[in-house]
């Protein structure tokens, strides 16, 4: 009798496991294309032709078109994007150029209000504070630094870096040199290459939080359609 009960329990657990395994992880229907923000902070927006923003970035960064992006190619990609942000071509991004990026190029990165005109300039941080800030940025990029989920650009990127451009300011002097931008690109490459393969491919790069969420919603809609239920409309917050 005990053997029969054990076999029945095992069969039940096995069936439950199979049912769980059968849950779809990729939506069978079309998933809405999402904004993508590259590792160096450049936004790639959905186009009417339906092209994938991640693939569009990757193909541009892959200079020799071998299906891989190396660290040197990502640094060249950073150089190209830096040149578009450096409006006065002086080799540095000043606060007004960073503000232009946040306001007009990728407003999705904005988290805080800009300093008010006439406000006293902030004191230069100590070497210890700079070192601590660098380590904190690295931990947060890897998802281990105190952020309560993806923030700013992190919602649309491979790494949870809320402001990829401002995050390149390694010495926190409110100006970003071309060398700082290049070092930022090298750091981001290392974060995306934990297995030290020295090359990034589309197949091994992670999905962004926005892609994951869009896929989840698509799966939910597919389940509701299959069950004959009407999808629940999301309630919009009441306007004051």
C-alpha positions as CSV (number, residue, x, y, z in Angstrom):
1,X,0.0,0.0,0.0
2,X,2.8,2.4,0.9
3,X,4.6,1.6,-2.3
4,X,1.5,2.4,-4.3
5,X,1.0,5.7,-2.5
6,X,4.7,6.6,-3.1
7,X,4.3,5.8,-6.8
8,X,1.1,7.9,-7.0
9,X,2.8,10.8,-5.2
10,X,5.8,10.6,-7.5
11,X,3.5,10.5,-10.6
12,X,1.7,13.6,-9.3
13,X,4.9,15.5,-8.7
14,X,6.2,14.5,-12.1
15,X,3.0,15.7,-13.7
16,X,3.2,19.0,-11.9
17,X,6.8,19.4,-13.0
18,X,5.9,18.7,-16.6
19,X,3.1,21.2,-16.4
20,X,5.5,23.8,-15.0
21,X,8.0,23.0,-17.7
22,X,5.3,23.5,-20.3
23,X,4.8,27.1,-19.3
24,X,6.0,29.2,-22.2
25,X,9.1,31.4,-21.7
26,X,8.9,33.1,-25.1
27,X,5.7,34.6,-26.3
28,X,4.2,32.8,-29.3
29,X,2.9,36.0,-30.7
30,X,4.6,39.2,-31.8
31,X,6.2,41.1,-28.9
32,X,6.1,44.9,-29.1
33,X,9.6,46.3,-30.0
34,X,11.2,48.2,-27.1
35,X,13.5,51.2,-26.9
36,X,17.1,50.1,-26.4
37,X,19.9,52.1,-24.8
38,X,23.4,50.8,-25.7
39,X,26.2,50.1,-23.2
40,X,27.6,53.6,-23.9
41,X,24.3,55.3,-23.5
42,X,23.0,55.8,-27.1
43,X,19.3,55.3,-27.6
44,X,18.0,53.1,-30.4
45,X,14.3,53.6,-30.8
46,X,11.7,51.3,-32.6
47,X,11.3,52.1,-36.3
48,X,8.2,51.8,-38.5
49,X,9.9,49.0,-40.5
50,X,9.9,46.8,-37.3
51,X,13.7,46.4,-37.1
52,X,15.1,45.3,-33.8
53,X,16.9,48.2,-32.0
54,X,19.4,45.9,-30.3
55,X,20.3,44.3,-33.6
56,X,20.7,47.8,-35.2
57,X,23.1,48.8,-32.5
58,X,25.0,45.5,-32.6
59,X,25.4,45.6,-36.4
60,X,26.8,49.2,-36.2
61,X,29.2,48.3,-33.4
62,X,30.4,45.2,-35.1
63,X,32.9,47.0,-37.4
64,X,34.2,43.9,-39.2
65,X,30.8,42.2,-39.4
66,X,32.0,38.9,-38.0
67,X,29.0,38.5,-35.6
68,X,30.9,39.6,-32.6
69,X,31.6,42.9,-30.8
70,X,35.0,43.0,-29.1
71,X,36.2,45.4,-26.4
72,X,38.1,47.5,-29.0
73,X,34.9,47.7,-31.2
74,X,32.8,48.9,-28.2
75,X,35.4,51.6,-27.5
76,X,35.2,52.7,-31.1
77,X,31.5,52.8,-30.7
78,X,31.9,55.0,-27.6
79,X,34.2,57.3,-29.6
80,X,31.6,57.7,-32.3
81,X,28.8,58.5,-29.9
82,X,31.0,60.8,-27.8
83,X,31.7,62.9,-31.0
84,X,27.9,63.4,-31.4
85,X,27.6,64.7,-27.8
86,X,30.7,66.9,-27.9
87,X,29.0,69.8,-29.5
88,X,32.0,72.2,-29.2
89,X,34.5,69.5,-30.2
90,X,36.9,70.3,-27.3
91,X,37.3,66.6,-26.3
92,X,35.2,66.9,-23.1
93,X,31.5,66.8,-22.3
94,X,30.6,69.8,-20.1
95,X,27.5,70.0,-17.9
96,X,25.5,71.8,-20.7
97,X,26.3,69.0,-23.2
98,X,25.4,66.3,-20.6
99,X,22.2,68.2,-19.9
100,X,21.4,68.2,-23.7
101,X,21.9,64.4,-23.7
102,X,19.5,64.1,-20.8
103,X,16.9,66.5,-22.2
104,X,16.9,65.8,-25.9
105,X,18.9,62.6,-26.8
106,X,17.7,60.2,-24.1
107,X,15.3,61.8,-21.7
108,X,14.5,58.3,-20.3
109,X,17.7,58.5,-18.2
110,X,16.5,61.4,-16.1
111,X,16.1,60.7,-12.4
112,X,16.7,64.0,-10.7
113,X,16.2,67.7,-11.2
114,X,19.1,69.7,-12.6
115,X,20.9,72.1,-10.2
116,X,19.2,75.4,-10.2
117,X,20.9,78.4,-11.9
118,X,22.9,80.5,-9.4
119,X,23.3,77.6,-6.9
120,X,26.7,77.3,-5.3
121,X,29.0,74.8,-7.0
122,X,29.5,71.5,-5.2
123,X,32.8,70.9,-3.4
124,X,35.2,68.6,-5.1
125,X,34.9,65.2,-3.5
126,X,37.9,63.5,-1.8
127,X,39.9,60.8,-3.4
128,X,38.3,58.3,-1.1
129,X,34.8,59.4,-2.0
130,X,35.7,59.1,-5.7
131,X,37.0,55.6,-5.3
132,X,33.9,54.6,-3.3
133,X,31.6,56.1,-6.0
134,X,33.4,54.1,-8.7
135,X,33.0,50.9,-6.9
136,X,29.4,51.6,-6.2
137,X,28.7,52.3,-9.9
138,X,30.4,49.0,-10.8
139,X,28.3,47.0,-8.3
140,X,25.1,48.7,-9.4
141,X,25.8,48.0,-13.1
142,X,26.0,44.3,-12.1
143,X,22.7,44.6,-10.2
144,X,24.2,44.5,-6.7
145,X,24.2,48.0,-5.3
146,X,21.0,49.1,-3.7
147,X,18.8,50.1,-6.6
148,X,15.3,48.9,-6.2
149,X,15.0,47.4,-9.6
150,X,16.0,48.9,-13.0
151,X,16.2,52.7,-13.0
152,X,16.5,55.3,-15.7
153,X,18.4,53.9,-18.7
154,X,18.7,50.6,-16.8
155,X,15.1,49.8,-17.8
156,X,16.2,49.7,-21.5
157,X,19.8,48.5,-21.3
158,X,21.8,45.3,-20.6
159,X,23.2,46.8,-17.4
160,X,21.4,48.7,-14.6
161,X,23.2,52.0,-15.1
162,X,20.6,54.8,-14.7
163,X,22.6,57.4,-16.7
164,X,25.3,55.8,-18.8
165,X,26.8,59.1,-20.0
166,X,27.0,60.9,-16.6
167,X,28.2,57.6,-15.1
168,X,31.4,57.9,-17.1
169,X,32.5,60.9,-14.9
170,X,35.0,58.8,-13.0
171,X,36.6,61.7,-11.1
172,X,33.2,63.4,-10.4
173,X,34.3,66.8,-11.6
174,X,31.1,67.3,-13.7
175,X,33.1,67.0,-17.0
176,X,33.7,63.8,-19.0
177,X,36.8,63.5,-21.1
178,X,37.2,61.3,-24.1
179,X,39.5,59.0,-22.1
180,X,36.9,58.7,-19.3
181,X,34.3,57.7,-21.9
182,X,36.6,55.1,-23.4
183,X,37.4,53.6,-19.9
184,X,33.7,53.5,-19.3
185,X,33.2,51.5,-22.5
186,X,35.9,49.1,-21.5
187,X,34.3,48.6,-18.0
188,X,30.9,48.0,-19.5
189,X,32.4,45.4,-21.9
190,X,34.0,43.6,-18.9
191,X,30.6,43.6,-17.1
192,X,28.9,42.1,-20.2
193,X,31.7,39.5,-20.6
194,X,31.8,37.7,-17.2
195,X,33.1,34.5,-18.8
196,X,36.1,36.4,-20.4
197,X,35.2,35.2,-23.9
198,X,36.6,38.6,-25.2
199,X,33.6,38.9,-27.6
200,X,29.9,39.7,-27.3
201,X,27.3,38.0,-29.5
202,X,23.6,38.7,-29.9
203,X,23.0,35.1,-28.6
204,X,24.8,35.6,-25.3
205,X,23.8,39.2,-24.5
206,X,21.0,39.5,-21.9
207,X,17.6,40.8,-22.6
208,X,16.7,44.2,-21.2
209,X,14.1,44.6,-18.4
210,X,11.8,46.3,-21.0
211,X,12.1,43.3,-23.3
212,X,11.5,40.9,-20.5
213,X,8.4,42.8,-19.3
214,X,7.0,43.1,-22.9
215,X,7.5,39.3,-23.3
216,X,5.7,38.7,-20.0
217,X,2.7,40.8,-21.0
218,X,2.6,39.1,-24.4
219,X,2.5,35.7,-22.7
220,X,-0.3,36.8,-20.4
221,X,-2.4,38.1,-23.3
222,X,-1.8,34.8,-25.1
223,X,-3.0,32.8,-22.1
224,X,-6.1,35.0,-21.7
225,X,-6.9,34.6,-25.4
226,X,-6.5,30.8,-25.2
227,X,-8.7,30.6,-22.1
228,X,-11.4,32.8,-23.7
229,X,-11.0,35.5,-21.0
230,X,-11.1,39.1,-21.9
231,X,-7.8,40.8,-21.0
232,X,-8.1,43.2,-18.1
233,X,-7.6,46.8,-19.0
234,X,-5.0,48.6,-16.9
235,X,-6.5,51.4,-14.9
236,X,-4.9,54.7,-15.5
237,X,-4.3,56.9,-12.5
238,X,-6.9,59.7,-12.1
239,X,-5.6,63.1,-13.1
240,X,-5.9,65.9,-10.6
